[in-house]
Amino acid sequence: MGTRKLIYTTNAIESVNSAYKKLNRQRSAFPNPTSLLKSLYLSTMQVTKKWTQAIRNWGSVYSEFCIMYEGRMPE
């Protein structure tokens, strides 16, 4: 159960996509490609600041991952 909950509740890709959509709604035209890349970079940095929360039950989830993906998880 812990593994499934971890996957469904920590959807980082959706978080980044949401930040990009918000940026696009606020400003849909950029003067040059560099300004677009800078805006995307700054938006990404803002989103990743929120990713510092510890994962609940990480020990048991890690154990399940080690069993499911034998040899792929770091020791």
PQR file of N, CA, C, O and H, with PARSE charges and radii, in Angstrom:
ATOM      1  N   MET A   1       0.820  -1.198   0.000 -0.4000 1.5000
ATOM      2  CA  MET A   1       0.000   0.000   0.000 -0.0000 2.0000
ATOM      3  C   MET A   1       0.857   1.252   0.000  0.5500 1.7000
ATOM      4  O   MET A   1       0.522   2.220  -0.683 -0.5500 1.4000
ATOM      5  N   GLY A   2       1.939   1.262   0.736 -0.4000 1.5000
ATOM      6  CA  GLY A   2       2.791   2.439   0.836 -0.0000 2.0000
ATOM      7  C   GLY A   2       3.377   2.857  -0.500  0.5500 1.7000
ATOM      8  O   GLY A   2       3.474   4.048  -0.794 -0.5500 1.4000
ATOM      9  H   GLY A   2       2.211   0.476   1.290  0.4000 1.0000
ATOM     10  N   THR A   3       3.770   1.875  -1.316 -0.4000 1.5000
ATOM     11  CA  THR A   3       4.357   2.176  -2.610 -0.0000 2.0000
ATOM     12  C   THR A   3       3.345   2.841  -3.525  0.5500 1.7000
ATOM     13  O   THR A   3       3.656   3.838  -4.176 -0.5500 1.4000
ATOM     14  H   THR A   3       3.691   0.907  -1.077  0.4000 1.0000
ATOM     15  N   ARG A   4       2.160   2.307  -3.578 -0.4000 1.5000
ATOM     16  CA  ARG A   4       1.116   2.872  -4.438 -0.0000 2.0000
ATOM     17  C   ARG A   4       0.781   4.302  -4.023  0.5500 1.7000
ATOM     18  O   ARG A   4       0.634   5.185  -4.868 -0.5500 1.4000
ATOM     19  H   ARG A   4       1.908   1.497  -3.048  0.4000 1.0000
ATOM     20  N   LYS A   5       0.663   4.519  -2.720 -0.4000 1.5000
ATOM     21  CA  LYS A   5       0.352   5.861  -2.223 -0.0000 2.0000
ATOM     22  C   LYS A   5       1.476   6.827  -2.566  0.5500 1.7000
ATOM     23  O   LYS A   5       1.212   7.969  -2.943 -0.5500 1.4000
ATOM     24  H   LYS A   5       0.783   3.802  -2.034  0.4000 1.0000
ATOM     25  N   LEU A   6       2.717   6.392  -2.441 -0.4000 1.5000
ATOM     26  CA  LEU A   6       3.858   7.238  -2.771 -0.0000 2.0000
ATOM     27  C   LEU A   6       3.808   7.669  -4.225  0.5500 1.7000
ATOM     28  O   LEU A   6       4.019   8.843  -4.530 -0.5500 1.4000
ATOM     29  H   LEU A   6       2.931   5.465  -2.135  0.4000 1.0000
ATOM     30  N   ILE A   7       3.535   6.749  -5.111 -0.4000 1.5000
ATOM     31  CA  ILE A   7       3.515   7.060  -6.541 -0.0000 2.0000
ATOM     32  C   ILE A   7       2.376   8.019  -6.871  0.5500 1.7000
ATOM     33  O   ILE A   7       2.563   8.945  -7.660 -0.5500 1.4000
ATOM     34  H   ILE A   7       3.364   5.796  -4.863  0.4000 1.0000
ATOM     35  N   TYR A   8       1.220   7.817  -6.290 -0.4000 1.5000
ATOM     36  CA  TYR A   8       0.072   8.655  -6.620 -0.0000 2.0000
ATOM     37  C   TYR A   8       0.112  10.018  -5.959  0.5500 1.7000
ATOM     38  O   TYR A   8      -0.451  10.969  -6.501 -0.5500 1.4000
ATOM     39  H   TYR A   8       1.068   7.065  -5.648  0.4000 1.0000
ATOM     40  N   THR A   9       0.755  10.151  -4.812 -0.4000 1.5000
ATOM     41  CA  THR A   9       0.721  11.424  -4.103 -0.0000 2.0000
ATOM     42  C   THR A   9       1.922  12.306  -4.370  0.5500 1.7000
ATOM     43  O   THR A   9       1.881  13.490  -4.038 -0.5500 1.4000
ATOM     44  H   THR A   9       1.212   9.379  -4.372  0.4000 1.0000
ATOM     45  N   THR A  10       2.970  11.797  -4.944 -0.4000 1.5000
ATOM     46  CA  THR A  10       4.152  12.609  -5.224 -0.0000 2.0000
ATOM     47  C   THR A  10       4.351  12.717  -6.723  0.5500 1.7000
ATOM     48  O   THR A  10       5.357  12.252  -7.259 -0.5500 1.4000
ATOM     49  H   THR A  10       3.004  10.834  -5.214  0.4000 1.0000
ATOM     50  N   ASN A  11       3.404  13.321  -7.386 -0.4000 1.5000
ATOM     51  CA  ASN A  11       3.455  13.428  -8.828 -0.0000 2.0000
ATOM     52  C   ASN A  11       4.159  14.720  -9.230  0.5500 1.7000
ATOM     53  O   ASN A  11       3.514  15.735  -9.494 -0.5500 1.4000
ATOM     54  H   ASN A  11       2.587  13.699  -6.950  0.4000 1.0000
ATOM     55  N   ALA A  12       5.477  14.668  -9.273 -0.4000 1.5000
ATOM     56  CA  ALA A  12       6.287  15.844  -9.548 -0.0000 2.0000
ATOM     57  C   ALA A  12       6.086  16.375 -10.963  0.5500 1.7000
ATOM     58  O   ALA A  12       6.135  17.586 -11.181 -0.5500 1.4000
ATOM     59  H   ALA A  12       6.001  13.844  -9.058  0.4000 1.0000
ATOM     60  N   ILE A  13       5.864  15.497 -11.910 -0.4000 1.5000
ATOM     61  CA  ILE A  13       5.672  15.933 -13.292 -0.0000 2.0000
ATOM     62  C   ILE A  13       4.437  16.817 -13.413  0.5500 1.7000
ATOM     63  O   ILE A  13       4.469  17.841 -14.096 -0.5500 1.4000
ATOM     64  H   ILE A  13       5.824  14.514 -11.733  0.4000 1.0000
ATOM     65  N   GLU A  14       3.360  16.431 -12.758 -0.4000 1.5000
ATOM     66  CA  GLU A  14       2.144  17.245 -12.798 -0.0000 2.0000
ATOM     67  C   GLU A  14       2.373  18.599 -12.143  0.5500 1.7000
ATOM     68  O   GLU A  14       1.809  19.601 -12.582 -0.5500 1.4000
ATOM     69  H   GLU A  14       3.333  15.600 -12.202  0.4000 1.0000
ATOM     70  N   SER A  15       3.179  18.638 -11.120 -0.4000 1.5000
ATOM     71  CA  SER A  15       3.494  19.893 -10.447 -0.0000 2.0000
ATOM     72  C   SER A  15       4.242  20.836 -11.388  0.5500 1.7000
ATOM     73  O   SER A  15       3.935  22.026 -11.459 -0.5500 1.4000
ATOM     74  H   SER A  15       3.637  17.824 -10.764  0.4000 1.0000
ATOM     75  N   VAL A  16       5.212  20.300 -12.100 -0.4000 1.5000
ATOM     76  CA  VAL A  16       5.974  21.127 -13.051 -0.0000 2.0000
ATOM     77  C   VAL A  16       5.075  21.581 -14.193  0.5500 1.7000
ATOM     78  O   VAL A  16       5.121  22.746 -14.587 -0.5500 1.4000
ATOM     79  H   VAL A  16       5.461  19.333 -12.042  0.4000 1.0000
ATOM     80  N   ASN A  17       4.260  20.682 -14.728 -0.4000 1.5000
ATOM     81  CA  ASN A  17       3.347  21.063 -15.812 -0.0000 2.0000
ATOM     82  C   ASN A  17       2.390  22.158 -15.370  0.5500 1.7000
ATOM     83  O   ASN A  17       2.104  23.077 -16.137 -0.5500 1.4000
ATOM     84  H   ASN A  17       4.222  19.735 -14.407  0.4000 1.0000
ATOM     85  N   SER A  18       1.903  22.072 -14.164 -0.4000 1.5000
ATOM     86  CA  SER A  18       0.996  23.095 -13.644 -0.0000 2.0000
ATOM     87  C   SER A  18       1.691  24.451 -13.565  0.5500 1.7000
ATOM     88  O   SER A  18       1.094  25.475 -13.898 -0.5500 1.4000
ATOM     89  H   SER A  18       2.136  21.326 -13.540  0.4000 1.0000
ATOM     90  N   ALA A  19       2.935  24.461 -13.131 -0.4000 1.5000
ATOM     91  CA  ALA A  19       3.690  25.721 -13.050 -0.0000 2.0000
ATOM     92  C   ALA A  19       3.905  26.311 -14.436  0.5500 1.7000
ATOM     93  O   ALA A  19       3.823  27.527 -14.609 -0.5500 1.4000
ATOM     94  H   ALA A  19       3.420  23.629 -12.861  0.4000 1.0000
ATOM     95  N   TYR A  20       4.181  25.463 -15.429 -0.4000 1.5000
ATOM     96  CA  TYR A  20       4.382  25.954 -16.793 -0.0000 2.0000
ATOM     97  C   TYR A  20       3.085  26.499 -17.385  0.5500 1.7000
ATOM     98  O   TYR A  20       3.097  27.505 -18.094 -0.5500 1.4000
ATOM     99  H   TYR A  20       4.248  24.475 -15.288  0.4000 1.0000
ATOM    100  N   LYS A  21       1.968  25.836 -17.093 -0.4000 1.5000
ATOM    101  CA  LYS A  21       0.677  26.336 -17.572 -0.0000 2.0000
ATOM    102  C   LYS A  21       0.359  27.688 -16.957  0.5500 1.7000
ATOM    103  O   LYS A  21      -0.138  28.586 -17.636 -0.5500 1.4000
ATOM    104  H   LYS A  21       1.958  25.019 -16.516  0.4000 1.0000
ATOM    105  N   LYS A  22       0.646  27.830 -15.672 -0.4000 1.5000
ATOM    106  CA  LYS A  22       0.402  29.099 -14.996 -0.0000 2.0000
ATOM    107  C   LYS A  22       1.259  30.197 -15.613  0.5500 1.7000
ATOM    108  O   LYS A  22       0.779  31.310 -15.829 -0.5500 1.4000
ATOM    109  H   LYS A  22       1.050  27.101 -15.120  0.4000 1.0000
ATOM    110  N   LEU A  23       2.508  29.897 -15.894 -0.4000 1.5000
ATOM    111  CA  LEU A  23       3.403  30.858 -16.540 -0.0000 2.0000
ATOM    112  C   LEU A  23       2.866  31.254 -17.908  0.5500 1.7000
ATOM    113  O   LEU A  23       2.909  32.426 -18.282 -0.5500 1.4000
ATOM    114  H   LEU A  23       2.898  28.993 -15.719  0.4000 1.0000
ATOM    115  N   ASN A  24       2.362  30.281 -18.649 -0.4000 1.5000
ATOM    116  CA  ASN A  24       1.839  30.529 -19.987 -0.0000 2.0000
ATOM    117  C   ASN A  24       0.575  31.400 -19.939  0.5500 1.7000
ATOM    118  O   ASN A  24       0.376  32.249 -20.808 -0.5500 1.4000
ATOM    119  H   ASN A  24       2.327  29.329 -18.345  0.4000 1.0000
ATOM    120  N   ARG A  25      -0.277  31.193 -18.926 -0.4000 1.5000
ATOM    121  CA  ARG A  25      -1.479  32.015 -18.779 -0.0000 2.0000
ATOM    122  C   ARG A  25      -1.121  33.455 -18.442  0.5500 1.7000
ATOM    123  O   ARG A  25      -1.757  34.392 -18.925 -0.5500 1.4000
ATOM    124  H   ARG A  25      -0.115  30.504 -18.220  0.4000 1.0000
ATOM    125  N   GLN A  26      -0.097  33.625 -17.610 -0.4000 1.5000
ATOM    126  CA  GLN A  26       0.287  34.966 -17.192 -0.0000 2.0000
ATOM    127  C   GLN A  26       0.952  35.748 -18.325  0.5500 1.7000
ATOM    128  O   GLN A  26       0.753  36.955 -18.460 -0.5500 1.4000
ATOM    129  H   GLN A  26       0.419  32.864 -17.218  0.4000 1.0000
ATOM    130  N   ARG A  27       1.726  35.058 -19.117 -0.4000 1.5000
ATOM    131  CA  ARG A  27       2.475  35.737 -20.182 -0.0000 2.0000
ATOM    132  C   ARG A  27       2.592  34.772 -21.354  0.5500 1.7000
ATOM    133  O   ARG A  27       3.341  33.797 -21.293 -0.5500 1.4000
ATOM    134  H   ARG A  27       1.887  34.078 -19.007  0.4000 1.0000
ATOM    135  N   SER A  28       1.851  35.047 -22.415 -0.4000 1.5000
ATOM    136  CA  SER A  28       1.829  34.110 -23.540 -0.0000 2.0000
ATOM    137  C   SER A  28       2.787  34.499 -24.663  0.5500 1.7000
ATOM    138  O   SER A  28       2.994  33.710 -25.585 -0.5500 1.4000
ATOM    139  H   SER A  28       1.242  35.839 -22.465  0.4000 1.0000
ATOM    140  N   ALA A  29       3.379  35.695 -24.610 -0.4000 1.5000
ATOM    141  CA  ALA A  29       4.325  36.111 -25.647 -0.0000 2.0000
ATOM    142  C   ALA A  29       5.646  36.512 -24.996  0.5500 1.7000
ATOM    143  O   ALA A  29       5.663  37.252 -24.012 -0.5500 1.4000
ATOM    144  H   ALA A  29       3.212  36.336 -23.861  0.4000 1.0000
ATOM    145  N   PHE A  30       6.734  36.026 -25.546 -0.4000 1.5000
ATOM    146  CA  PHE A  30       8.061  36.346 -25.038 -0.0000 2.0000
ATOM    147  C   PHE A  30       8.853  37.033 -26.146  0.5500 1.7000
ATOM    148  O   PHE A  30       8.725  36.650 -27.309 -0.5500 1.4000
ATOM    149  H   PHE A  30       6.719  35.425 -26.345  0.4000 1.0000
ATOM    150  N   PRO A  31       9.669  38.040 -25.818 -0.5600 1.5000
ATOM    151  CA  PRO A  31      10.386  38.787 -26.855  0.2800 2.0000
ATOM    152  C   PRO A  31      11.428  37.960 -27.610  0.5500 1.7000
ATOM    153  O   PRO A  31      11.684  38.212 -28.787 -0.5500 1.4000
ATOM    154  N   ASN A  32      12.027  36.976 -26.939 -0.4000 1.5000
ATOM    155  CA  ASN A  32      13.025  36.125 -27.608 -0.0000 2.0000
ATOM    156  C   ASN A  32      13.103  34.779 -26.898  0.5500 1.7000
ATOM    157  O   ASN A  32      12.598  34.632 -25.785 -0.5500 1.4000
ATOM    158  H   ASN A  32      11.819  36.771 -25.983  0.4000 1.0000
ATOM    159  N   PRO A  33      13.724  33.811 -27.530 -0.5600 1.5000
ATOM    160  CA  PRO A  33      13.806  32.474 -26.926  0.2800 2.0000
ATOM    161  C   PRO A  33      14.552  32.447 -25.582  0.5500 1.7000
ATOM    162  O   PRO A  33      14.243  31.629 -24.716 -0.5500 1.4000
ATOM    163  N   THR A  34      15.516  33.328 -25.417 -0.4000 1.5000
ATOM    164  CA  THR A  34      16.270  33.364 -24.162 -0.0000 2.0000
ATOM    165  C   THR A  34      15.371  33.758 -22.996  0.5500 1.7000
ATOM    166  O   THR A  34      15.487  33.200 -21.905 -0.5500 1.4000
ATOM    167  H   THR A  34      15.767  33.992 -26.121  0.4000 1.0000
ATOM    168  N   SER A  35      14.483  34.710 -23.219 -0.4000 1.5000
ATOM    169  CA  SER A  35      13.584  35.124 -22.138 -0.0000 2.0000
ATOM    170  C   SER A  35      12.612  34.001 -21.776  0.5500 1.7000
ATOM    171  O   SER A  35      12.257  33.844 -20.608 -0.5500 1.4000
ATOM    172  H   SER A  35      14.388  35.163 -24.106  0.4000 1.0000
ATOM    173  N   LEU A  36      12.185  33.228 -22.758 -0.4000 1.5000
ATOM    174  CA  LEU A  36      11.326  32.070 -22.480 -0.0000 2.0000
ATOM    175  C   LEU A  36      12.069  31.043 -21.631  0.5500 1.7000
ATOM    176  O   LEU A  36      11.534  30.553 -20.636 -0.5500 1.4000
ATOM    177  H   LEU A  36      12.474  33.356 -23.707  0.4000 1.0000
ATOM    178  N   LEU A  37      13.295  30.719 -22.019 -0.4000 1.5000
ATOM    179  CA  LEU A  37      14.082  29.746 -21.254 -0.0000 2.0000
ATOM    180  C   LEU A  37      14.346  30.238 -19.837  0.5500 1.7000
ATOM    181  O   LEU A  37      14.300  29.456 -18.888 -0.5500 1.4000
ATOM    182  H   LEU A  37      13.729  31.117 -22.827  0.4000 1.0000
ATOM    183  N   LYS A  38      14.622  31.525 -19.690 -0.4000 1.5000
ATOM    184  CA  LYS A  38      14.858  32.077 -18.358 -0.0000 2.0000
ATOM    185  C   LYS A  38      13.597  31.974 -17.506  0.5500 1.7000
ATOM    186  O   LYS A  38      13.674  31.631 -16.326 -0.5500 1.4000
ATOM    187  H   LYS A  38      14.660  32.161 -20.461  0.4000 1.0000
ATOM    188  N   SER A  39      12.448  32.267 -18.087 -0.4000 1.5000
ATOM    189  CA  SER A  39      11.187  32.178 -17.354 -0.0000 2.0000
ATOM    190  C   SER A  39      10.887  30.742 -16.939  0.5500 1.7000
ATOM    191  O   SER A  39      10.445  30.495 -15.817 -0.5500 1.4000
ATOM    192  H   SER A  39      12.385  32.546 -19.046  0.4000 1.0000
ATOM    193  N   LEU A  40      11.127  29.797 -17.844 -0.4000 1.5000
ATOM    194  CA  LEU A  40      10.915  28.384 -17.514 -0.0000 2.0000
ATOM    195  C   LEU A  40      11.863  27.924 -16.406  0.5500 1.7000
ATOM    196  O   LEU A  40      11.468  27.184 -15.506 -0.5500 1.4000
ATOM    197  H   LEU A  40      11.486  29.998 -18.755  0.4000 1.0000
ATOM    198  N   TYR A  41      13.097  28.366 -16.484 -0.4000 1.5000
ATOM    199  CA  TYR A  41      14.082  28.012 -15.459 -0.0000 2.0000
ATOM    200  C   TYR A  41      13.656  28.539 -14.096  0.5500 1.7000
ATOM    201  O   TYR A  41      13.678  27.804 -13.109 -0.5500 1.4000
ATOM    202  H   TYR A  41      13.418  28.967 -17.216  0.4000 1.0000
ATOM    203  N   LEU A  42      13.269  29.816 -14.038 -0.4000 1.5000
ATOM    204  CA  LEU A  42      12.866  30.412 -12.761 -0.0000 2.0000
ATOM    205  C   LEU A  42      11.604  29.744 -12.214  0.5500 1.7000
ATOM    206  O   LEU A  42      11.478  29.546 -11.005 -0.5500 1.4000
ATOM    207  H   LEU A  42      13.251  30.413 -14.840  0.4000 1.0000
ATOM    208  N   SER A  43      10.685  29.403 -13.090 -0.4000 1.5000
ATOM    209  CA  SER A  43       9.469  28.707 -12.677 -0.0000 2.0000
ATOM    210  C   SER A  43       9.802  27.330 -12.102  0.5500 1.7000
ATOM    211  O   SER A  43       9.240  26.919 -11.087 -0.5500 1.4000
ATOM    212  H   SER A  43      10.787  29.564 -14.071  0.4000 1.0000
ATOM    213  N   THR A  44      10.707  26.634 -12.751 -0.4000 1.5000
ATOM    214  CA  THR A  44      11.134  25.313 -12.276 -0.0000 2.0000
ATOM    215  C   THR A  44      11.806  25.417 -10.910  0.5500 1.7000
ATOM    216  O   THR A  44      11.578  24.571 -10.046 -0.5500 1.4000
ATOM    217  H   THR A  44      11.164  26.968 -13.575  0.4000 1.0000
ATOM    218  N   MET A  45      12.623  26.433 -10.707 -0.4000 1.5000
ATOM    219  CA  MET A  45      13.287  26.621  -9.421 -0.0000 2.0000
ATOM    220  C   MET A  45      12.263  26.900  -8.315  0.5500 1.7000
ATOM    221  O   MET A  45      12.427  26.422  -7.192 -0.5500 1.4000
ATOM    222  H   MET A  45      12.809  27.121 -11.409  0.4000 1.0000
ATOM    223  N   GLN A  46      11.220  27.661  -8.615 -0.4000 1.5000
ATOM    224  CA  GLN A  46      10.178  27.927  -7.628 -0.0000 2.0000
ATOM    225  C   GLN A  46       9.443  26.649  -7.235  0.5500 1.7000
ATOM    226  O   GLN A  46       9.157  26.428  -6.058 -0.5500 1.4000
ATOM    227  H   GLN A  46      11.088  28.049  -9.527  0.4000 1.0000
ATOM    228  N   VAL A  47       9.139  25.808  -8.224 -0.4000 1.5000
ATOM    229  CA  VAL A  47       8.409  24.568  -7.951 -0.0000 2.0000
ATOM    230  C   VAL A  47       9.256  23.604  -7.124  0.5500 1.7000
ATOM    231  O   VAL A  47       8.747  22.970  -6.200 -0.5500 1.4000
ATOM    232  H   VAL A  47       9.371  25.988  -9.180  0.4000 1.0000
ATOM    233  N   THR A  48      10.530  23.491  -7.444 -0.4000 1.5000
ATOM    234  CA  THR A  48      11.380  22.512  -6.755 -0.0000 2.0000
ATOM    235  C   THR A  48      11.681  22.916  -5.319  0.5500 1.7000
ATOM    236  O   THR A  48      12.110  22.069  -4.535 -0.5500 1.4000
ATOM    237  H   THR A  48      10.943  24.007  -8.194  0.4000 1.0000
ATOM    238  N   LYS A  49      11.477  24.167  -4.944 -0.4000 1.5000
ATOM    239  CA  LYS A  49      11.661  24.572  -3.545 -0.0000 2.0000
ATOM    240  C   LYS A  49      10.670  23.862  -2.635  0.5500 1.7000
ATOM    241  O   LYS A  49      10.946  23.672  -1.451 -0.5500 1.4000
ATOM    242  H   LYS A  49      11.129  24.855  -5.581  0.4000 1.0000
ATOM    243  N   LYS A  50       9.520  23.469  -3.171 -0.4000 1.5000
ATOM    244  CA  LYS A  50       8.473  22.829  -2.388 -0.0000 2.0000
ATOM    245  C   LYS A  50       8.722  21.333  -2.199  0.5500 1.7000
ATOM    246  O   LYS A  50       7.983  20.683  -1.459 -0.5500 1.4000
ATOM    247  H   LYS A  50       9.296  23.624  -4.133  0.4000 1.0000
ATOM    248  N   TRP A  51       9.727  20.781  -2.839 -0.4000 1.5000
ATOM    249  CA  TRP A  51       9.956  19.348  -2.812 -0.0000 2.0000
ATOM    250  C   TRP A  51      10.888  18.912  -1.689  0.5500 1.7000
ATOM    251  O   TRP A  51      11.632  17.946  -1.861 -0.5500 1.4000
ATOM    252  H   TRP A  51      10.327  21.310  -3.440  0.4000 1.0000
ATOM    253  N   THR A  52      10.872  19.576  -0.574 -0.4000 1.5000
ATOM    254  CA  THR A  52      11.786  19.249   0.520 -0.0000 2.0000
ATOM    255  C   THR A  52      11.138  18.384   1.591  0.5500 1.7000
ATOM    256  O   THR A  52      11.815  17.948   2.523 -0.5500 1.4000
ATOM    257  H   THR A  52      10.268  20.361  -0.435  0.4000 1.0000
ATOM    258  N   GLN A  53       9.864  18.133   1.478 -0.4000 1.5000
ATOM    259  CA  GLN A  53       9.158  17.350   2.488 -0.0000 2.0000
ATOM    260  C   GLN A  53       9.616  15.887   2.453  0.5500 1.7000
ATOM    261  O   GLN A  53       9.770  15.292   1.386 -0.5500 1.4000
ATOM    262  H   GLN A  53       9.314  18.487   0.721  0.4000 1.0000
ATOM    263  N   ALA A  54       9.823  15.342   3.620 -0.4000 1.5000
ATOM    264  CA  ALA A  54      10.245  13.943   3.724 -0.0000 2.0000
ATOM    265  C   ALA A  54       9.091  13.020   3.309  0.5500 1.7000
ATOM    266  O   ALA A  54       7.920  13.359   3.478 -0.5500 1.4000
ATOM    267  H   ALA A  54       9.698  15.826   4.486  0.4000 1.0000
ATOM    268  N   ILE A  55       9.436  11.876   2.777 -0.4000 1.5000
ATOM    269  CA  ILE A  55       8.447  10.896   2.337 -0.0000 2.0000
ATOM    270  C   ILE A  55       8.090   9.998   3.508  0.5500 1.7000
ATOM    271  O   ILE A  55       8.963   9.400   4.138 -0.5500 1.4000
ATOM    272  H   ILE A  55      10.387  11.600   2.640  0.4000 1.0000
ATOM    273  N   ARG A  56       6.787   9.909   3.795 -0.4000 1.5000
ATOM    274  CA  ARG A  56       6.326   9.068   4.900 -0.0000 2.0000
ATOM    275  C   ARG A  56       6.575   7.597   4.606  0.5500 1.7000
ATOM    276  O   ARG A  56       6.424   7.145   3.470 -0.5500 1.4000
ATOM    277  H   ARG A  56       6.078  10.394   3.283  0.4000 1.0000
ATOM    278  N   ASN A  57       6.952   6.863   5.628 -0.4000 1.5000
ATOM    279  CA  ASN A  57       7.185   5.412   5.531 -0.0000 2.0000
ATOM    280  C   ASN A  57       8.213   5.057   4.451  0.5500 1.7000
ATOM    281  O   ASN A  57       8.085   4.025   3.792 -0.5500 1.4000
ATOM    282  H   ASN A  57       7.074   7.229   6.550  0.4000 1.0000
ATOM    283  N   TRP A  58       9.224   5.900   4.270 -0.4000 1.5000
ATOM    284  CA  TRP A  58      10.192   5.679   3.203 -0.0000 2.0000
ATOM    285  C   TRP A  58      10.914   4.343   3.385  0.5500 1.7000
ATOM    286  O   TRP A  58      11.230   3.688   2.391 -0.5500 1.4000
ATOM    287  H   TRP A  58       9.328   6.738   4.805  0.4000 1.0000
ATOM    288  N   GLY A  59      11.179   3.926   4.602 -0.4000 1.5000
ATOM    289  CA  GLY A  59      11.881   2.653   4.828 -0.0000 2.0000
ATOM    290  C   GLY A  59      11.133   1.470   4.261  0.5500 1.7000
ATOM    291  O   GLY A  59      11.730   0.621   3.598 -0.5500 1.4000
ATOM    292  H   GLY A  59      10.921   4.458   5.409  0.4000 1.0000
ATOM    293  N   SER A  60       9.836   1.395   4.509 -0.4000 1.5000
ATOM    294  CA  SER A  60       9.054   0.272   3.995 -0.0000 2.0000
ATOM    295  C   SER A  60       8.869   0.379   2.481  0.5500 1.7000
ATOM    296  O   SER A  60       8.890  -0.629   1.775 -0.5500 1.4000
ATOM    297  H   SER A  60       9.351   2.084   5.048  0.4000 1.0000
ATOM    298  N   VAL A  61       8.689   1.594   1.991 -0.4000 1.5000
ATOM    299  CA  VAL A  61       8.537   1.782   0.539 -0.0000 2.0000
ATOM    300  C   VAL A  61       9.841   1.396  -0.169  0.5500 1.7000
ATOM    301  O   VAL A  61       9.815   0.742  -1.212 -0.5500 1.4000
ATOM    302  H   VAL A  61       8.671   2.413   2.564  0.4000 1.0000
ATOM    303  N   TYR A  62      10.964   1.799   0.395 -0.4000 1.5000
ATOM    304  CA  TYR A  62      12.254   1.463  -0.189 -0.0000 2.0000
ATOM    305  C   TYR A  62      12.466  -0.053  -0.213  0.5500 1.7000
ATOM    306  O   TYR A  62      12.988  -0.600  -1.184 -0.5500 1.4000
ATOM    307  H   TYR A  62      10.985   2.330   1.242  0.4000 1.0000
ATOM    308  N   SER A  63      12.059  -0.713   0.851 -0.4000 1.5000
ATOM    309  CA  SER A  63      12.171  -2.176   0.900 -0.0000 2.0000
ATOM    310  C   SER A  63      11.334  -2.837  -0.194  0.5500 1.7000
ATOM    311  O   SER A  63      11.778  -3.788  -0.838 -0.5500 1.4000
ATOM    312  H   SER A  63      11.634  -0.269   1.640  0.4000 1.0000
ATOM    313  N   GLU A  64      10.120  -2.325  -0.396 -0.4000 1.5000
ATOM    314  CA  GLU A  64       9.270  -2.865  -1.465 -0.0000 2.0000
ATOM    315  C   GLU A  64       9.904  -2.644  -2.838  0.5500 1.7000
ATOM    316  O   GLU A  64       9.877  -3.532  -3.690 -0.5500 1.4000
ATOM    317  H   GLU A  64       9.760  -1.553   0.127  0.4000 1.0000
ATOM    318  N   PHE A  65      10.471  -1.460  -3.046 -0.4000 1.5000
ATOM    319  CA  PHE A  65      11.141  -1.180  -4.318 -0.0000 2.0000
ATOM    320  C   PHE A  65      12.333  -2.108  -4.521  0.5500 1.7000
ATOM    321  O   PHE A  65      12.571  -2.580  -5.633 -0.5500 1.4000
ATOM    322  H   PHE A  65      10.493  -0.739  -2.354  0.4000 1.0000
ATOM    323  N   CYS A  66      13.083  -2.373  -3.450 -0.4000 1.5000
ATOM    324  CA  CYS A  66      14.238  -3.276  -3.555 -0.0000 2.0000
ATOM    325  C   CYS A  66      13.808  -4.685  -3.957  0.5500 1.7000
ATOM    326  O   CYS A  66      14.512  -5.356  -4.711 -0.5500 1.4000
ATOM    327  H   CYS A  66      12.889  -1.990  -2.547  0.4000 1.0000
ATOM    328  N   ILE A  67      12.670  -5.134  -3.465 -0.4000 1.5000
ATOM    329  CA  ILE A  67      12.163  -6.455  -3.831 -0.0000 2.0000
ATOM    330  C   ILE A  67      11.651  -6.453  -5.268  0.5500 1.7000
ATOM    331  O   ILE A  67      11.946  -7.364  -6.041 -0.5500 1.4000
ATOM    332  H   ILE A  67      12.097  -4.589  -2.852  0.4000 1.0000
ATOM    333  N   MET A  68      10.875  -5.417  -5.621 -0.4000 1.5000
ATOM    334  CA  MET A  68      10.288  -5.359  -6.971 -0.0000 2.0000
ATOM    335  C   MET A  68      11.347  -5.118  -8.045  0.5500 1.7000
ATOM    336  O   MET A  68      11.258  -5.668  -9.143 -0.5500 1.4000
ATOM    337  H   MET A  68      10.635  -4.677  -4.992  0.4000 1.0000
ATOM    338  N   TYR A  69      12.340  -4.301  -7.731 -0.4000 1.5000
ATOM    339  CA  TYR A  69      13.359  -3.923  -8.724 -0.0000 2.0000
ATOM    340  C   TYR A  69      14.745  -4.351  -8.238  0.5500 1.7000
ATOM    341  O   TYR A  69      15.642  -3.529  -8.050 -0.5500 1.4000
ATOM    342  H   TYR A  69      12.412  -3.854  -6.839  0.4000 1.0000
ATOM    343  N   GLU A  70      14.884  -5.632  -8.046 -0.4000 1.5000
ATOM    344  CA  GLU A  70      16.129  -6.199  -7.507 -0.0000 2.0000
ATOM    345  C   GLU A  70      17.321  -5.798  -8.363  0.5500 1.7000
ATOM    346  O   GLU A  70      17.307  -5.952  -9.584 -0.5500 1.4000
ATOM    347  H   GLU A  70      14.155  -6.299  -8.199  0.4000 1.0000
ATOM    348  N   GLY A  71      18.348  -5.282  -7.705 -0.4000 1.5000
ATOM    349  CA  GLY A  71      19.578  -4.900  -8.397 -0.0000 2.0000
ATOM    350  C   GLY A  71      19.550  -3.505  -8.985  0.5500 1.7000
ATOM    351  O   GLY A  71      20.576  -3.039  -9.481 -0.5500 1.4000
ATOM    352  H   GLY A  71      18.359  -5.157  -6.713  0.4000 1.0000
ATOM    353  N   ARG A  72      18.421  -2.822  -8.952 -0.4000 1.5000
ATOM    354  CA  ARG A  72      18.337  -1.475  -9.550 -0.0000 2.0000
ATOM    355  C   ARG A  72      18.402  -0.361  -8.513  0.5500 1.7000
ATOM    356  O   ARG A  72      18.736   0.774  -8.851 -0.5500 1.4000
ATOM    357  H   ARG A  72      17.588  -3.201  -8.549  0.4000 1.0000
ATOM    358  N   MET A  73      18.091  -0.664  -7.270 -0.4000 1.5000
ATOM    359  CA  MET A  73      18.055   0.351  -6.223 -0.0000 2.0000
ATOM    360  C   MET A  73      19.431   0.477  -5.583  0.5500 1.7000
ATOM    361  O   MET A  73      20.093  -0.530  -5.332 -0.5500 1.4000
ATOM    362  H   MET A  73      17.820  -1.586  -6.995  0.4000 1.0000
ATOM    363  N   PRO A  74      19.875   1.732  -5.312 -0.5600 1.5000
ATOM    364  CA  PRO A  74      21.178   1.903  -4.650  0.2800 2.0000
ATOM    365  C   PRO A  74      21.128   1.401  -3.226  0.5500 1.7000
ATOM    366  O   PRO A  74      20.078   1.447  -2.585 -0.5500 1.4000
ATOM    367  N   GLU A  75      22.228   0.932  -2.736 -0.4000 1.5000
ATOM    368  CA  GLU A  75      22.315   0.412  -1.354 -0.0000 2.0000
ATOM    369  C   GLU A  75      22.419   1.531  -0.372  0.5500 1.7000
ATOM    370  O   GLU A  75      22.501   1.289   0.832 -0.5500 1.4000
ATOM    371  H   GLU A  75      23.081   0.895  -3.256  0.4000 1.0000
TER
END
